[in-house]
């Protein structure tokens, strides 16, 4: 855990799962797994689930702030079916994200026909599509840098606690190894964070995810 300088800046925390264990701030479906072919697209060990159940990050003791940015990599693994029936399976297959119980993202994904998914990535956000990278089958898969999607920038939030959940669902969601997803390189930026004077013990209780630097608009300041 690092100390932050006094002033108003953007405090950042991140998690990358490279220890091979689930950090204390995370709970829910899934476990840490080796990335397989996704390593070519910036993933290390990732948090993988095939159940579709929620992966939840909970933080407490946050300093005063005005909004958050959420960055993460998303891997859609095996036979996601998008909006319409494929192979006799009922659509759709959704990937979802919520902040403090409020859903902010719900989009379908399909890796046989990209026109059959609702999600349209921003420039640079789609890292790969239609290539088999992981899992037990030979289905084409995809990876996205969701930090480039403006949906996850400037999310209104000022509470001292924060809960973020990722999950998959839909009438077509099969799970149990046939469809799965993973998240990695998760970063949360507290915009407009008010940081006490140097010498105080700062951000106690945030856990090992705290990054000891400030992110100001246009520059990073290392500690």
Secondary structure by P-SEA (a helix, b strand, c coil): cccccccbbbbbbbbccccccccccccccbbbbbbcccccccccccccccccccbbbbbcccccccbbbbbbbbbbcccccccccccccccbbbbbccccccccccbbbbccccccccccccccccccccccccccccccccccccccccccccccccccbbbbbbbcccccccccccccccccbbbbbbccccccccccccccccccccccccccccccccc
